[in-house]
Each structure stands twice: as structure tokens, then as C-alpha cells.
Amino acid sequence: MADVNSLKVQIEELREKLHQLVIDKKGNFVDHEVAQLSAQLDELIVAYEKVK
């Protein structure tokens, strides 16, 4: 399993990517791509909470 610092970096990178995607999709939070990326971010956050 990834360490805490690695997870923090991954979470921040994915958060920034998600933020940009939402801008690109003009705020459409129900877009399939946005929902998929959000789910990936959720998984990373859960993993982080388990190891911190």
C-alpha cells in the first residue's frame, strides 16, 4: 500500500485535474468523465484515511 506522503501527492494531483475538468465541462458535475474522476479521487481519499 502507498505511504501517506505518496497518497497526499496523488490526491492533490487528481484534485487539480478534476478541478480543471469541471472548468472544461462548464461546471457539469454529472458529466461521465467528471463523475469517474471524482470516484477515483474518493478511492484515494479513503485509502489515505486508512493509512494516516
Jmol script that loads the backbone (N, CA, C; Angstrom):
load data "model"
ATOM      1  N   MET A   1       0.844  -1.191   0.000  1.00  0.00           N
ATOM      2  CA  MET A   1       0.000   0.000   0.000  1.00  0.00           C
ATOM      3  C   MET A   1       0.883   1.246   0.000  1.00  0.00           C
ATOM      4  N   ALA A   2       0.420   2.272  -0.624  1.00  0.00           N
ATOM      5  CA  ALA A   2       1.178   3.524  -0.731  1.00  0.00           C
ATOM      6  C   ALA A   2       1.317   4.190   0.633  1.00  0.00           C
ATOM      7  N   ASP A   3       2.412   4.944   0.780  1.00  0.00           N
ATOM      8  CA  ASP A   3       2.582   5.652   2.046  1.00  0.00           C
ATOM      9  C   ASP A   3       1.778   6.954   2.037  1.00  0.00           C
ATOM     10  N   VAL A   4       1.702   7.577   3.201  1.00  0.00           N
ATOM     11  CA  VAL A   4       0.868   8.766   3.383  1.00  0.00           C
ATOM     12  C   VAL A   4       1.285   9.898   2.454  1.00  0.00           C
ATOM     13  N   ASN A   5       2.584  10.164   2.354  1.00  0.00           N
ATOM     14  CA  ASN A   5       3.039  11.272   1.510  1.00  0.00           C
ATOM     15  C   ASN A   5       2.733  11.031   0.041  1.00  0.00           C
ATOM     16  N   SER A   6       2.908   9.809  -0.403  1.00  0.00           N
ATOM     17  CA  SER A   6       2.592   9.462  -1.788  1.00  0.00           C
ATOM     18  C   SER A   6       1.103   9.662  -2.068  1.00  0.00           C
ATOM     19  N   LEU A   7       0.277   9.234  -1.137  1.00  0.00           N
ATOM     20  CA  LEU A   7      -1.168   9.413  -1.304  1.00  0.00           C
ATOM     21  C   LEU A   7      -1.546  10.885  -1.326  1.00  0.00           C
ATOM     22  N   LYS A   8      -0.915  11.685  -0.476  1.00  0.00           N
ATOM     23  CA  LYS A   8      -1.196  13.129  -0.468  1.00  0.00           C
ATOM     24  C   LYS A   8      -0.902  13.740  -1.831  1.00  0.00           C
ATOM     25  N   VAL A   9       0.240  13.366  -2.406  1.00  0.00           N
ATOM     26  CA  VAL A   9       0.623  13.896  -3.720  1.00  0.00           C
ATOM     27  C   VAL A   9      -0.381  13.448  -4.776  1.00  0.00           C
ATOM     28  N   GLN A  10      -0.736  12.175  -4.759  1.00  0.00           N
ATOM     29  CA  GLN A  10      -1.698  11.658  -5.735  1.00  0.00           C
ATOM     30  C   GLN A  10      -3.053  12.350  -5.602  1.00  0.00           C
ATOM     31  N   ILE A  11      -3.486  12.555  -4.371  1.00  0.00           N
ATOM     32  CA  ILE A  11      -4.771  13.221  -4.130  1.00  0.00           C
ATOM     33  C   ILE A  11      -4.738  14.642  -4.671  1.00  0.00           C
ATOM     34  N   GLU A  12      -3.678  15.368  -4.382  1.00  0.00           N
ATOM     35  CA  GLU A  12      -3.587  16.760  -4.840  1.00  0.00           C
ATOM     36  C   GLU A  12      -3.545  16.836  -6.361  1.00  0.00           C
ATOM     37  N   GLU A  13      -2.776  15.947  -7.000  1.00  0.00           N
ATOM     38  CA  GLU A  13      -2.701  15.947  -8.464  1.00  0.00           C
ATOM     39  C   GLU A  13      -4.060  15.637  -9.080  1.00  0.00           C
ATOM     40  N   LEU A  14      -4.746  14.656  -8.532  1.00  0.00           N
ATOM     41  CA  LEU A  14      -6.054  14.286  -9.069  1.00  0.00           C
ATOM     42  C   LEU A  14      -7.090  15.367  -8.787  1.00  0.00           C
ATOM     43  N   ARG A  15      -6.994  16.008  -7.634  1.00  0.00           N
ATOM     44  CA  ARG A  15      -7.910  17.105  -7.300  1.00  0.00           C
ATOM     45  C   ARG A  15      -7.766  18.244  -8.302  1.00  0.00           C
ATOM     46  N   GLU A  16      -6.519  18.589  -8.636  1.00  0.00           N
ATOM     47  CA  GLU A  16      -6.282  19.654  -9.614  1.00  0.00           C
ATOM     48  C   GLU A  16      -6.804  19.256 -10.994  1.00  0.00           C
ATOM     49  N   LYS A  17      -6.594  18.001 -11.361  1.00  0.00           N
ATOM     50  CA  LYS A  17      -7.085  17.507 -12.650  1.00  0.00           C
ATOM     51  C   LYS A  17      -8.616  17.555 -12.697  1.00  0.00           C
ATOM     52  N   LEU A  18      -9.253  17.153 -11.606  1.00  0.00           N
ATOM     53  CA  LEU A  18     -10.716  17.189 -11.529  1.00  0.00           C
ATOM     54  C   LEU A  18     -11.228  18.622 -11.611  1.00  0.00           C
ATOM     55  N   HIS A  19     -10.578  19.517 -10.908  1.00  0.00           N
ATOM     56  CA  HIS A  19     -10.965  20.932 -10.932  1.00  0.00           C
ATOM     57  C   HIS A  19     -10.918  21.472 -12.364  1.00  0.00           C
ATOM     58  N   GLN A  20      -9.838  21.166 -13.080  1.00  0.00           N
ATOM     59  CA  GLN A  20      -9.710  21.644 -14.460  1.00  0.00           C
ATOM     60  C   GLN A  20     -10.763  21.002 -15.362  1.00  0.00           C
ATOM     61  N   LEU A  21     -11.034  19.733 -15.140  1.00  0.00           N
ATOM     62  CA  LEU A  21     -12.039  19.043 -15.948  1.00  0.00           C
ATOM     63  C   LEU A  21     -13.420  19.669 -15.747  1.00  0.00           C
ATOM     64  N   VAL A  22     -13.759  20.010 -14.520  1.00  0.00           N
ATOM     65  CA  VAL A  22     -15.047  20.659 -14.244  1.00  0.00           C
ATOM     66  C   VAL A  22     -15.122  22.003 -14.970  1.00  0.00           C
ATOM     67  N   ILE A  23     -14.025  22.742 -14.968  1.00  0.00           N
ATOM     68  CA  ILE A  23     -13.990  24.012 -15.708  1.00  0.00           C
ATOM     69  C   ILE A  23     -14.200  23.750 -17.194  1.00  0.00           C
ATOM     70  N   ASP A  24     -13.473  22.756 -17.726  1.00  0.00           N
ATOM     71  CA  ASP A  24     -13.593  22.417 -19.149  1.00  0.00           C
ATOM     72  C   ASP A  24     -15.011  21.981 -19.518  1.00  0.00           C
ATOM     73  N   LYS A  25     -15.678  21.309 -18.591  1.00  0.00           N
ATOM     74  CA  LYS A  25     -17.045  20.828 -18.833  1.00  0.00           C
ATOM     75  C   LYS A  25     -18.089  21.868 -18.435  1.00  0.00           C
ATOM     76  N   LYS A  26     -17.638  23.085 -18.180  1.00  0.00           N
ATOM     77  CA  LYS A  26     -18.511  24.215 -17.858  1.00  0.00           C
ATOM     78  C   LYS A  26     -19.396  23.944 -16.633  1.00  0.00           C
ATOM     79  N   GLY A  27     -18.787  23.335 -15.618  1.00  0.00           N
ATOM     80  CA  GLY A  27     -19.492  23.113 -14.363  1.00  0.00           C
ATOM     81  C   GLY A  27     -20.444  21.932 -14.358  1.00  0.00           C
ATOM     82  N   ASN A  28     -20.374  21.097 -15.372  1.00  0.00           N
ATOM     83  CA  ASN A  28     -21.275  19.949 -15.462  1.00  0.00           C
ATOM     84  C   ASN A  28     -20.763  18.808 -14.573  1.00  0.00           C
ATOM     85  N   PHE A  29     -21.229  18.792 -13.331  1.00  0.00           N
ATOM     86  CA  PHE A  29     -20.768  17.794 -12.366  1.00  0.00           C
ATOM     87  C   PHE A  29     -21.308  16.396 -12.644  1.00  0.00           C
ATOM     88  N   VAL A  30     -22.314  16.268 -13.483  1.00  0.00           N
ATOM     89  CA  VAL A  30     -22.869  14.950 -13.784  1.00  0.00           C
ATOM     90  C   VAL A  30     -22.295  14.351 -15.064  1.00  0.00           C
ATOM     91  N   ASP A  31     -21.355  15.045 -15.680  1.00  0.00           N
ATOM     92  CA  ASP A  31     -20.660  14.503 -16.848  1.00  0.00           C
ATOM     93  C   ASP A  31     -19.981  13.188 -16.456  1.00  0.00           C
ATOM     94  N   HIS A  32     -20.012  12.213 -17.352  1.00  0.00           N
ATOM     95  CA  HIS A  32     -19.451  10.887 -17.060  1.00  0.00           C
ATOM     96  C   HIS A  32     -17.976  10.965 -16.669  1.00  0.00           C
ATOM     97  N   GLU A  33     -17.199  11.736 -17.405  1.00  0.00           N
ATOM     98  CA  GLU A  33     -15.765  11.876 -17.110  1.00  0.00           C
ATOM     99  C   GLU A  33     -15.535  12.485 -15.729  1.00  0.00           C
ATOM    100  N   VAL A  34     -16.315  13.505 -15.407  1.00  0.00           N
ATOM    101  CA  VAL A  34     -16.197  14.174 -14.107  1.00  0.00           C
ATOM    102  C   VAL A  34     -16.548  13.187 -12.989  1.00  0.00           C
ATOM    103  N   ALA A  35     -17.637  12.464 -13.155  1.00  0.00           N
ATOM    104  CA  ALA A  35     -18.061  11.500 -12.138  1.00  0.00           C
ATOM    105  C   ALA A  35     -17.019  10.400 -11.952  1.00  0.00           C
ATOM    106  N   GLN A  36     -16.438   9.950 -13.049  1.00  0.00           N
ATOM    107  CA  GLN A  36     -15.428   8.895 -12.990  1.00  0.00           C
ATOM    108  C   GLN A  36     -14.174   9.372 -12.250  1.00  0.00           C
ATOM    109  N   LEU A  37     -13.711  10.572 -12.571  1.00  0.00           N
ATOM    110  CA  LEU A  37     -12.532  11.126 -11.910  1.00  0.00           C
ATOM    111  C   LEU A  37     -12.821  11.390 -10.434  1.00  0.00           C
ATOM    112  N   SER A  38     -14.019  11.845 -10.141  1.00  0.00           N
ATOM    113  CA  SER A  38     -14.414  12.086  -8.757  1.00  0.00           C
ATOM    114  C   SER A  38     -14.409  10.781  -7.955  1.00  0.00           C
ATOM    115  N   ALA A  39     -14.860   9.708  -8.564  1.00  0.00           N
ATOM    116  CA  ALA A  39     -14.862   8.404  -7.893  1.00  0.00           C
ATOM    117  C   ALA A  39     -13.431   7.936  -7.614  1.00  0.00           C
ATOM    118  N   GLN A  40     -12.530   8.187  -8.557  1.00  0.00           N
ATOM    119  CA  GLN A  40     -11.118   7.835  -8.348  1.00  0.00           C
ATOM    120  C   GLN A  40     -10.545   8.629  -7.179  1.00  0.00           C
ATOM    121  N   LEU A  41     -10.888   9.902  -7.119  1.00  0.00           N
ATOM    122  CA  LEU A  41     -10.422  10.747  -6.023  1.00  0.00           C
ATOM    123  C   LEU A  41     -10.985  10.239  -4.692  1.00  0.00           C
ATOM    124  N   ASP A  42     -12.240   9.852  -4.686  1.00  0.00           N
ATOM    125  CA  ASP A  42     -12.848   9.289  -3.473  1.00  0.00           C
ATOM    126  C   ASP A  42     -12.069   8.065  -2.989  1.00  0.00           C
ATOM    127  N   GLU A  43     -11.683   7.194  -3.918  1.00  0.00           N
ATOM    128  CA  GLU A  43     -10.940   5.986  -3.554  1.00  0.00           C
ATOM    129  C   GLU A  43      -9.592   6.337  -2.929  1.00  0.00           C
ATOM    130  N   LEU A  44      -8.915   7.327  -3.492  1.00  0.00           N
ATOM    131  CA  LEU A  44      -7.632   7.751  -2.930  1.00  0.00           C
ATOM    132  C   LEU A  44      -7.807   8.334  -1.530  1.00  0.00           C
ATOM    133  N   ILE A  45      -8.857   9.107  -1.343  1.00  0.00           N
ATOM    134  CA  ILE A  45      -9.110   9.712  -0.029  1.00  0.00           C
ATOM    135  C   ILE A  45      -9.400   8.625   1.008  1.00  0.00           C
ATOM    136  N   VAL A  46     -10.159   7.626   0.637  1.00  0.00           N
ATOM    137  CA  VAL A  46     -10.445   6.514   1.549  1.00  0.00           C
ATOM    138  C   VAL A  46      -9.145   5.783   1.900  1.00  0.00           C
ATOM    139  N   ALA A  47      -8.302   5.532   0.900  1.00  0.00           N
ATOM    140  CA  ALA A  47      -7.017   4.873   1.149  1.00  0.00           C
ATOM    141  C   ALA A  47      -6.160   5.716   2.083  1.00  0.00           C
ATOM    142  N   TYR A  48      -6.162   7.020   1.881  1.00  0.00           N
ATOM    143  CA  TYR A  48      -5.397   7.930   2.738  1.00  0.00           C
ATOM    144  C   TYR A  48      -5.898   7.860   4.180  1.00  0.00           C
ATOM    145  N   GLU A  49      -7.196   7.891   4.348  1.00  0.00           N
ATOM    146  CA  GLU A  49      -7.775   7.847   5.694  1.00  0.00           C
ATOM    147  C   GLU A  49      -7.424   6.543   6.413  1.00  0.00           C
ATOM    148  N   LYS A  50      -7.286   5.466   5.660  1.00  0.00           N
ATOM    149  CA  LYS A  50      -6.957   4.174   6.269  1.00  0.00           C
ATOM    150  C   LYS A  50      -5.511   4.103   6.745  1.00  0.00           C
ATOM    151  N   VAL A  51      -4.605   4.828   6.085  1.00  0.00           N
ATOM    152  CA  VAL A  51      -3.181   4.715   6.441  1.00  0.00           C
ATOM    153  C   VAL A  51      -2.655   5.854   7.285  1.00  0.00           C
ATOM    154  N   LYS A  52      -3.407   6.920   7.422  1.00  0.00           N
ATOM    155  CA  LYS A  52      -2.861   8.065   8.168  1.00  0.00           C
ATOM    156  C   LYS A  52      -2.876   7.846   9.659  1.00  0.00           C
TER     157      LYS A  52
END
end "model"
wireframe off; spacefill off
backbone 0.3
color backbone group
